[in-house]
């Protein structure tokens, strides 16, 4: 391993920590490895690869009070495989940047305090990133750390699109639509320019379909609308999140099901979505294999809502030229793509069944389809590393 400038990226979730390893020493961030810690494991293990070599290393600590030990052990294992002194920066995915952050930022005491102040806007996601940031700050106080924000890409949306029908004073305080998965959409916008320039400048809806799922309306590669709004609960149904929910239903749930806010929060993030509808699983792979009608209904609802949101975003864009499927479900589940497309035949969308089923195809629509359909793998870690390198270069 001859990297002279290494950047580590951290994508912290509630049950996993994903790590990207990049060589940032030759003018670009080049991926050289990746790692993952699954906190659902009874004994914590760092699984990572560097080049052609793969490793599994046990970790002390836990997902609670001894979390700093997990980060310390992770650094020890990674640095043992990297050239001495090569680790120069670490960059983090931070879900919410609020009104403050419209792009990536270097982390210092002030910016960390500002990120912490946004915990109420993303109470399940924001603290996960913050504890990694703080642990690294204690372990490597002189190392540059940066943050890339999922909301920043959507700062280009018009005020009308971002506004909720609530008193203006609340909008001015920050109660508005933000949009999420922005790092994924930024990657897709760049990939479109490289892989399908004839599409990139047009009106595109990108569908980031994973356990968390959303859609983004792009015009010329710029965000104009997003299915997620104020929180990551909004929009289409997800694995365990409900998506759009009538406020009256929330009032009912507060009176009858979960009167404590934290109990309601847990219910909405972990007991709804495809899991709630099916009563079986929130994993689309499990539901597609299952023969119970409840499983089929969960998938059908998921696909119907995706298609409906594409229709709504076509109004924002004033038309539609292409749809891009991405993320775990979007990239790997041709049946989901087929069912979504079936709802949109009236718009002139037609998939080529063979190309849709084949692995590695970018364009999956027929030549005579009025709307192009593409499959493009996303890479949020690459965006995080690129933004970190830009900050490093700027000094």
JOWO-V566030 format. One record per residue. N is the residue number from 1. SS is DSSP state (H for helix, E for strand, L for the rest). PHI is phi in radians with two decimals (none if undefined). Layout:
# JOWO-V566030
N_SS_PHI ; N_SS_PHI
This chain:
# JOWO-V566030
1_L_none ; 2_L_-1.98 ; 3_L_-1.10 ; 4_L_-1.82 ; 5_L_-2.36 ; 6_E_-1.87 ; 7_E_-2.02 ; 8_E_-1.80 ; 9_E_-1.91 ; 10_E_-2.17 ; 11_E_-2.08 ; 12_E_-1.67 ; 13_L_-1.99 ; 14_L_-1.26 ; 15_L_-2.12 ; 16_E_-2.45 ; 17_E_-2.22 ; 18_E_-1.72 ; 19_E_-2.20 ; 20_E_-1.87 ; 21_E_-2.09 ; 22_E_-2.24 ; 23_E_-1.54 ; 24_L_-1.92 ; 25_L_-1.72 ; 26_L_-2.14 ; 27_L_1.56 ; 28_L_-2.59 ; 29_L_-1.51 ; 30_E_-1.92 ; 31_E_-1.16 ; 32_E_-2.17 ; 33_E_-3.12 ; 34_E_-2.75 ; 35_E_-2.56 ; 36_E_-2.72 ; 37_E_-2.12 ; 38_E_-1.83 ; 39_L_-1.37 ; 40_L_-1.40 ; 41_L_-1.17 ; 42_L_-1.15 ; 43_L_-2.09 ; 44_L_-1.23 ; 45_E_-2.38 ; 46_E_-1.61 ; 47_E_-1.86 ; 48_E_-2.61 ; 49_E_-2.29 ; 50_E_-2.39 ; 51_L_1.07 ; 52_L_-1.59 ; 53_E_-1.73 ; 54_E_-2.07 ; 55_E_-2.40 ; 56_E_-2.30 ; 57_E_-2.27 ; 58_E_-1.20 ; 59_L_-2.19 ; 60_L_-1.57 ; 61_L_1.58 ; 62_L_-2.69 ; 63_L_-1.54 ; 64_L_-2.17 ; 65_L_-1.18 ; 66_L_-1.78 ; 67_H_-1.14 ; 68_H_-1.03 ; 69_H_-1.15 ; 70_H_-1.10 ; 71_H_-1.18 ; 72_H_-1.10 ; 73_H_-1.13 ; 74_H_-1.08 ; 75_H_-1.07 ; 76_H_-1.03 ; 77_H_-1.17 ; 78_H_-1.19 ; 79_H_-1.16 ; 80_L_-1.15 ; 81_L_-1.80 ; 82_L_-1.92 ; 83_L_-1.03 ; 84_L_-0.98 ; 85_L_1.33 ; 86_L_-1.44 ; 87_E_-1.30 ; 88_E_-1.95 ; 89_E_-2.72 ; 90_E_-2.30 ; 91_E_-2.26 ; 92_E_-2.19 ; 93_E_-1.41 ; 94_E_-2.04 ; 95_L_-1.15 ; 96_L_-2.04 ; 97_L_-1.88 ; 98_L_0.95 ; 99_L_-1.51 ; 100_L_-1.40 ; 101_L_-1.89 ; 102_L_-1.84 ; 103_L_-2.94 ; 104_L_-1.12 ; 105_E_-2.51 ; 106_E_-1.24 ; 107_L_-1.71 ; 108_L_-2.37 ; 109_H_-1.01 ; 110_H_-1.20 ; 111_H_-1.18 ; 112_H_-1.12 ; 113_H_-1.09 ; 114_H_-1.17 ; 115_H_-1.15 ; 116_H_-1.12 ; 117_H_-1.13 ; 118_L_-1.63 ; 119_H_-0.95 ; 120_H_-1.07 ; 121_H_-1.38 ; 122_L_-2.54 ; 123_L_-1.18 ; 124_L_-1.64 ; 125_L_-1.74 ; 126_H_-1.04 ; 127_H_-1.11 ; 128_H_-1.14 ; 129_H_-1.20 ; 130_H_-1.09 ; 131_H_-1.27 ; 132_H_-1.21 ; 133_H_-1.00 ; 134_H_-1.18 ; 135_H_-1.07 ; 136_H_-1.20 ; 137_H_-1.10 ; 138_H_-1.26 ; 139_H_-1.38 ; 140_L_-2.31 ; 141_L_-1.08 ; 142_L_-1.65 ; 143_L_-1.48 ; 144_E_-1.17 ; 145_E_-2.11 ; 146_E_-2.28 ; 147_E_-2.23 ; 148_E_-2.01 ; 149_E_-1.87 ; 150_L_-1.15 ; 151_L_-1.48 ; 152_H_-1.10 ; 153_H_-1.07 ; 154_H_-1.59 ; 155_H_-1.15 ; 156_H_-1.42 ; 157_L_-1.22 ; 158_L_-1.16 ; 159_H_-0.99 ; 160_H_-1.10 ; 161_H_-1.20 ; 162_H_-1.50 ; 163_L_-1.45 ; 164_L_-1.71 ; 165_L_-1.45 ; 166_L_-2.29 ; 167_L_-0.94 ; 168_H_-1.02 ; 169_H_-1.09 ; 170_H_-1.23 ; 171_H_-1.04 ; 172_H_-1.15 ; 173_H_-1.37 ; 174_L_2.03 ; 175_L_-1.47 ; 176_L_-2.75 ; 177_L_-1.40 ; 178_L_-1.96 ; 179_L_1.50 ; 180_L_-2.36 ; 181_L_1.00 ; 182_H_-1.12 ; 183_H_-1.15 ; 184_H_-1.11 ; 185_H_-1.20 ; 186_H_-1.12 ; 187_H_-1.12 ; 188_H_-1.09 ; 189_H_-1.06 ; 190_H_-1.22 ; 191_H_-1.13 ; 192_H_-1.08 ; 193_H_-1.09 ; 194_H_-1.43 ; 195_H_-1.70 ; 196_L_-2.54 ; 197_H_-1.04 ; 198_H_-1.21 ; 199_H_-1.69 ; 200_H_-0.99 ; 201_L_-1.45 ; 202_L_-1.69 ; 203_E_-1.78 ; 204_E_-2.26 ; 205_E_-1.92 ; 206_E_-1.73 ; 207_E_-1.97 ; 208_E_-1.55 ; 209_E_-1.97 ; 210_L_-2.47 ; 211_L_-1.11 ; 212_L_-1.73 ; 213_E_-2.44 ; 214_E_-2.75 ; 215_E_-2.27 ; 216_E_-2.34 ; 217_E_-1.57 ; 218_E_-1.98 ; 219_E_-2.26 ; 220_L_1.09 ; 221_L_1.40 ; 222_E_-1.95 ; 223_E_-1.21 ; 224_E_-2.03 ; 225_E_-2.91 ; 226_E_-2.64 ; 227_L_-1.25 ; 228_L_-1.35 ; 229_L_-2.01 ; 230_L_-1.19 ; 231_L_-2.39 ; 232_L_-1.39 ; 233_L_-1.56 ; 234_L_-1.48 ; 235_L_1.73 ; 236_L_-1.47 ; 237_L_-1.05 ; 238_L_-2.19 ; 239_L_-1.01 ; 240_L_-2.28 ; 241_L_-1.93 ; 242_L_-1.38 ; 243_L_1.28 ; 244_L_-0.93 ; 245_L_-2.47 ; 246_L_-0.97 ; 247_H_-0.98 ; 248_H_-1.14 ; 249_H_-1.16 ; 250_H_-1.12 ; 251_H_-1.07 ; 252_H_-1.07 ; 253_H_-1.09 ; 254_H_-1.13 ; 255_H_-1.47 ; 256_H_-1.93 ; 257_L_-1.95 ; 258_L_-2.47 ; 259_L_-1.38 ; 260_L_-1.46 ; 261_H_-0.98 ; 262_H_-1.18 ; 263_H_-1.18 ; 264_H_-1.14 ; 265_H_-1.04 ; 266_H_-1.10 ; 267_H_-1.03 ; 268_H_-1.24 ; 269_H_-1.49 ; 270_H_-2.19 ; 271_L_-2.13 ; 272_L_-1.94 ; 273_H_1.08 ; 274_H_-1.15 ; 275_H_-1.10 ; 276_H_-1.13 ; 277_H_-1.18 ; 278_H_-1.45 ; 279_L_1.21 ; 280_L_-2.06 ; 281_L_-2.87 ; 282_L_-1.72 ; 283_L_-1.56 ; 284_H_-1.03 ; 285_H_-1.12 ; 286_H_-1.11 ; 287_H_-1.21 ; 288_H_-1.19 ; 289_H_-1.46 ; 290_L_-1.41 ; 291_L_-1.68 ; 292_L_-1.21 ; 293_H_-1.07 ; 294_H_-1.15 ; 295_H_-1.16 ; 296_H_-1.09 ; 297_H_-1.14 ; 298_H_-1.09 ; 299_H_-1.15 ; 300_H_-1.08 ; 301_H_-1.14 ; 302_H_-0.97 ; 303_H_-1.23 ; 304_H_-1.09 ; 305_H_-1.19 ; 306_H_-1.07 ; 307_H_-1.09 ; 308_H_-1.10 ; 309_H_-1.21 ; 310_H_-1.08 ; 311_H_-1.09 ; 312_H_-1.10 ; 313_H_-1.21 ; 314_H_-1.10 ; 315_H_-1.19 ; 316_H_-1.01 ; 317_H_-1.41 ; 318_L_1.30 ; 319_L_2.45 ; 320_L_-2.65 ; 321_L_-1.83 ; 322_E_-2.77 ; 323_E_-2.15 ; 324_E_-2.06 ; 325_E_-1.69 ; 326_E_-2.62 ; 327_H_1.25 ; 328_H_-0.93 ; 329_H_-1.30 ; 330_H_-1.04 ; 331_H_-1.47 ; 332_H_-2.12 ; 333_L_-2.12 ; 334_H_-1.06 ; 335_H_-1.17 ; 336_H_-1.12 ; 337_H_-1.06 ; 338_H_-1.11 ; 339_H_-1.21 ; 340_H_-1.09 ; 341_H_-1.09 ; 342_H_-1.07 ; 343_H_-1.28 ; 344_L_-1.98 ; 345_H_-1.06 ; 346_H_-1.11 ; 347_H_-1.53 ; 348_L_1.65 ; 349_L_-1.61 ; 350_L_-2.37 ; 351_E_-1.58 ; 352_L_-1.49 ; 353_H_-1.01 ; 354_H_-1.15 ; 355_H_-1.20 ; 356_H_-1.14 ; 357_H_-1.41 ; 358_L_-1.32 ; 359_L_-1.37 ; 360_L_1.45 ; 361_L_-1.43 ; 362_L_-1.55 ; 363_E_-1.61 ; 364_L_-2.08 ; 365_E_-1.58 ; 366_L_-1.33 ; 367_L_-1.05 ; 368_L_-1.66 ; 369_L_-1.18 ; 370_L_-1.20 ; 371_L_-1.98 ; 372_E_-1.36 ; 373_E_-2.14 ; 374_E_-2.29 ; 375_E_-2.11 ; 376_L_-2.31 ; 377_L_-1.08 ; 378_L_-1.68 ; 379_L_-2.66 ; 380_H_-1.14 ; 381_H_-1.09 ; 382_H_-1.13 ; 383_H_-1.12 ; 384_H_-1.04 ; 385_H_-1.16 ; 386_H_-1.06 ; 387_H_-1.20 ; 388_H_-1.12 ; 389_H_-1.13 ; 390_H_-1.08 ; 391_H_-1.21 ; 392_H_-1.04 ; 393_H_-1.10 ; 394_L_-1.32 ; 395_L_1.46
